[in-house]
Amino acid sequence: MPPIAVPEKLKPFWQAFSSQWNGDADARFYEAFYFCDNEQDAEELGQLVLAGTKRATASLLMAHEAEGKPLPEVGALSIVTNWSGEPLCVIETTRVDIVPFDQVTAEFAATEGEGDKSLAYWREGHWRFFSRECQQLGLEPSSDMLVVCERFQVVYPHVDRTAC
């Protein structure tokens, strides 16, 4: 599979990051994305990442398969954006586990850092989100659907160099 290209709009940000990265950042670029499927959540979750509260994310394995999207790998670098596509930071994937929905752990839910950080909150919110995603894919959600549990660390926060 050919390397994924950094979106044109984000190239200046990526180049600033790459110039400070020790190694070939382009070869490790995975994706540019915002969290969730709506503006309010995308903005809130992006801020949780910048605050260091959100250090993980989850996606459906079947969504990756349906879209032909490779799974994240340890060492992958991604640009997190806000809803409008402005860069917030670069994250590096540190761990990837694939587990059934009903076997996601409380520790992972806490690392995802959303809401009250409980497993109950994680399950409720992710069930709703994954159900919408399944509907778009023409699939039925189930308690044993496989979830890609990705942990990450911020390696380059966006700094507005034009601010005073």
C-alpha positions as a LaTeX table, in Angstrom:
\begin{tabular}{lrrr}
\hline
Residue & $x$ (\AA) & $y$ (\AA) & $z$ (\AA) \\
\hline
Met1 & 0.00 & 0.00 & 0.00 \\
Pro2 & 1.47 & 3.40 & $-0.95$ \\
Pro3 & 2.11 & 5.91 & 1.82 \\
Ile4 & $-0.78$ & 8.17 & 2.72 \\
Ala5 & $-0.22$ & 11.79 & 1.77 \\
Val6 & $-0.54$ & 14.62 & 4.23 \\
Pro7 & $-3.51$ & 16.80 & 3.17 \\
Glu8 & $-2.37$ & 19.96 & 1.38 \\
Lys9 & $-3.94$ & 22.26 & 3.98 \\
Leu10 & $-1.93$ & 20.59 & 6.75 \\
Lys11 & 1.45 & 20.44 & 5.00 \\
Pro12 & 2.90 & 23.59 & 6.64 \\
Phe13 & 2.00 & 22.22 & 10.09 \\
Trp14 & 3.38 & 18.77 & 9.20 \\
Gln15 & 6.60 & 20.28 & 7.82 \\
Ala16 & 7.10 & 22.27 & 11.03 \\
Phe17 & 6.66 & 19.04 & 13.00 \\
Ser18 & 8.85 & 17.00 & 10.64 \\
Ser19 & 11.72 & 19.46 & 10.93 \\
Gln20 & 11.85 & 18.73 & 14.66 \\
Trp21 & 11.18 & 14.98 & 14.48 \\
Asn22 & 14.09 & 12.59 & 14.77 \\
Gly23 & 13.51 & 10.29 & 11.82 \\
Asp24 & 11.40 & 10.03 & 8.68 \\
Ala25 & 8.04 & 11.37 & 9.80 \\
Asp26 & 6.56 & 11.12 & 6.29 \\
Ala27 & 7.07 & 7.35 & 6.23 \\
Arg28 & 5.13 & 7.05 & 9.50 \\
Phe29 & 2.21 & 9.35 & 8.60 \\
Tyr30 & $-1.06$ & 7.48 & 9.18 \\
Glu31 & $-3.89$ & 10.00 & 8.90 \\
Ala32 & $-5.28$ & 13.44 & 9.66 \\
Phe33 & $-8.60$ & 13.31 & 11.51 \\
Tyr34 & $-10.98$ & 14.80 & 14.03 \\
Phe35 & $-12.72$ & 12.78 & 16.69 \\
Cys36 & $-16.34$ & 11.65 & 16.50 \\
Asp37 & $-19.00$ & 12.56 & 13.93 \\
Asn38 & $-20.18$ & 15.98 & 15.09 \\
Glu39 & $-18.65$ & 19.38 & 15.75 \\
Gln40 & $-19.33$ & 19.61 & 19.49 \\
Asp41 & $-17.71$ & 16.26 & 20.28 \\
Ala42 & $-14.83$ & 16.83 & 17.83 \\
Glu43 & $-13.96$ & 20.13 & 19.51 \\
Glu44 & $-14.34$ & 18.77 & 23.04 \\
Leu45 & $-12.33$ & 15.61 & 22.42 \\
Gly46 & $-9.58$ & 17.52 & 20.65 \\
Gln47 & $-9.23$ & 19.75 & 23.71 \\
Leu48 & $-9.09$ & 16.68 & 25.98 \\
Val49 & $-6.15$ & 15.42 & 23.91 \\
Leu50 & $-4.34$ & 18.75 & 24.23 \\
Ala51 & $-4.98$ & 18.74 & 27.99 \\
Gly52 & $-3.47$ & 15.24 & 28.29 \\
Thr53 & $-6.75$ & 13.76 & 29.51 \\
Lys54 & $-7.55$ & 11.76 & 26.37 \\
Arg55 & $-4.73$ & 9.35 & 25.50 \\
Ala56 & $-6.67$ & 6.71 & 23.59 \\
Thr57 & $-9.35$ & 6.26 & 20.97 \\
Ala58 & $-11.50$ & 3.42 & 19.69 \\
Ser59 & $-12.79$ & 2.46 & 16.26 \\
Leu60 & $-14.61$ & $-0.48$ & 14.75 \\
Leu61 & $-12.54$ & $-3.11$ & 12.99 \\
Met62 & $-15.38$ & $-3.65$ & 10.51 \\
Ala63 & $-15.31$ & 0.06 & 9.61 \\
His64 & $-11.60$ & $-0.19$ & 8.79 \\
Glu65 & $-12.33$ & $-3.27$ & 6.66 \\
Ala66 & $-15.30$ & $-1.68$ & 4.88 \\
Glu67 & $-13.28$ & 1.43 & 4.05 \\
Gly68 & $-10.14$ & $-0.52$ & 3.11 \\
Lys69 & $-8.30$ & 1.51 & 5.74 \\
Pro70 & $-5.21$ & $-0.07$ & 7.31 \\
Leu71 & $-5.13$ & $-0.43$ & 11.07 \\
Pro72 & $-2.96$ & 1.95 & 13.06 \\
Glu73 & 0.41 & 0.51 & 14.08 \\
Val74 & 2.70 & 1.33 & 16.95 \\
Gly75 & 4.82 & 4.29 & 15.87 \\
Ala76 & 2.23 & 5.69 & 13.45 \\
Leu77 & 1.96 & 9.48 & 13.42 \\
Ser78 & $-1.37$ & 11.26 & 12.94 \\
Ile79 & $-2.53$ & 14.85 & 12.88 \\
Val80 & $-5.51$ & 15.55 & 15.13 \\
Thr81 & $-7.60$ & 18.45 & 13.85 \\
Asn82 & $-10.61$ & 20.35 & 15.05 \\
Trp83 & $-13.93$ & 20.03 & 13.22 \\
Ser84 & $-12.94$ & 22.61 & 10.61 \\
Gly85 & $-9.68$ & 20.82 & 9.83 \\
Glu86 & $-7.27$ & 23.11 & 11.66 \\
Pro87 & $-4.37$ & 21.18 & 13.25 \\
Leu88 & $-4.33$ & 20.67 & 17.00 \\
Cys89 & $-1.40$ & 18.29 & 17.45 \\
Val90 & 0.50 & 15.28 & 16.18 \\
Ile91 & 0.02 & 12.03 & 18.06 \\
Glu92 & 2.07 & 8.85 & 17.99 \\
Thr93 & 0.37 & 5.48 & 18.38 \\
Thr94 & 1.90 & 3.60 & 21.32 \\
Arg95 & $-0.30$ & 0.49 & 21.50 \\
Val96 & $-3.07$ & $-1.18$ & 19.52 \\
Asp97 & $-5.35$ & $-3.93$ & 20.83 \\
Ile98 & $-8.36$ & $-5.47$ & 19.12 \\
Val99 & $-11.00$ & $-6.72$ & 21.53 \\
Pro100 & $-14.75$ & $-7.40$ & 21.48 \\
Phe101 & $-16.86$ & $-4.41$ & 22.50 \\
Asp102 & $-18.01$ & $-6.11$ & 25.71 \\
Gln103 & $-14.39$ & $-6.84$ & 26.72 \\
Val104 & $-13.06$ & $-3.28$ & 26.57 \\
Thr105 & $-11.62$ & $-2.66$ & 30.01 \\
Ala106 & $-12.31$ & 0.03 & 32.58 \\
Glu107 & $-8.62$ & 0.97 & 32.38 \\
Phe108 & $-8.94$ & 1.62 & 28.63 \\
Ala109 & $-12.13$ & 3.64 & 29.16 \\
Ala110 & $-10.31$ & 5.79 & 31.73 \\
Thr111 & $-7.39$ & 6.28 & 29.34 \\
Glu112 & $-9.83$ & 7.43 & 26.66 \\
Gly113 & $-10.62$ & 10.22 & 29.13 \\
Glu114 & $-14.20$ & 11.02 & 28.13 \\
Gly115 & $-17.07$ & 11.95 & 30.45 \\
Asp116 & $-16.56$ & 10.57 & 33.93 \\
Lys117 & $-13.94$ & 8.15 & 32.51 \\
Ser118 & $-15.97$ & 5.13 & 33.66 \\
Leu119 & $-16.52$ & 1.96 & 31.67 \\
Ala120 & $-20.29$ & 2.53 & 31.87 \\
Tyr121 & $-19.92$ & 5.99 & 30.29 \\
Trp122 & $-17.56$ & 4.60 & 27.64 \\
Arg123 & $-19.94$ & 1.77 & 26.74 \\
Glu124 & $-23.01$ & 4.00 & 26.51 \\
Gly125 & $-21.34$ & 6.67 & 24.38 \\
His126 & $-19.47$ & 4.27 & 22.13 \\
Trp127 & $-22.50$ & 2.04 & 21.65 \\
Arg128 & $-24.41$ & 5.05 & 20.30 \\
Phe129 & $-21.51$ & 6.12 & 18.07 \\
Phe130 & $-20.74$ & 2.61 & 16.81 \\
Ser131 & $-24.45$ & 1.97 & 16.18 \\
Arg132 & $-24.58$ & 5.04 & 13.91 \\
Glu133 & $-21.45$ & 3.85 & 12.15 \\
Cys134 & $-22.87$ & 0.33 & 11.72 \\
Gln135 & $-26.09$ & 1.77 & 10.28 \\
Gln136 & $-24.06$ & 3.69 & 7.67 \\
Leu137 & $-22.25$ & 0.47 & 6.78 \\
Gly138 & $-25.47$ & $-1.56$ & 6.62 \\
Leu139 & $-24.37$ & $-3.70$ & 9.57 \\
Glu140 & $-25.84$ & $-4.56$ & 12.94 \\
Pro141 & $-23.96$ & $-3.61$ & 16.10 \\
Ser142 & $-23.31$ & $-6.41$ & 18.57 \\
Ser143 & $-21.66$ & $-6.81$ & 21.94 \\
Asp144 & $-18.93$ & $-8.92$ & 20.35 \\
Met145 & $-18.10$ & $-6.53$ & 17.47 \\
Leu146 & $-14.35$ & $-6.01$ & 17.37 \\
Val147 & $-13.02$ & $-2.68$ & 18.57 \\
Val148 & $-9.60$ & $-1.29$ & 17.69 \\
Cys149 & $-8.33$ & 0.21 & 20.95 \\
Glu150 & $-5.54$ & 2.64 & 20.11 \\
Arg151 & $-3.39$ & 4.36 & 22.72 \\
Phe152 & $-1.32$ & 7.39 & 21.82 \\
Gln153 & 0.79 & 10.22 & 23.10 \\
Val154 & 0.98 & 13.82 & 21.92 \\
Val155 & 4.38 & 14.37 & 20.35 \\
Tyr156 & 3.80 & 17.84 & 18.86 \\
Pro157 & 1.13 & 20.22 & 20.11 \\
His158 & 0.15 & 23.06 & 17.81 \\
Val159 & 1.41 & 26.37 & 19.06 \\
Asp160 & $-0.04$ & 29.52 & 17.57 \\
Arg161 & 3.16 & 31.34 & 16.75 \\
Thr162 & 1.22 & 34.47 & 15.73 \\
Ala163 & $-0.23$ & 35.02 & 19.23 \\
Cys164 & 1.36 & 37.56 & 21.57 \\
\hline
\end{tabular}
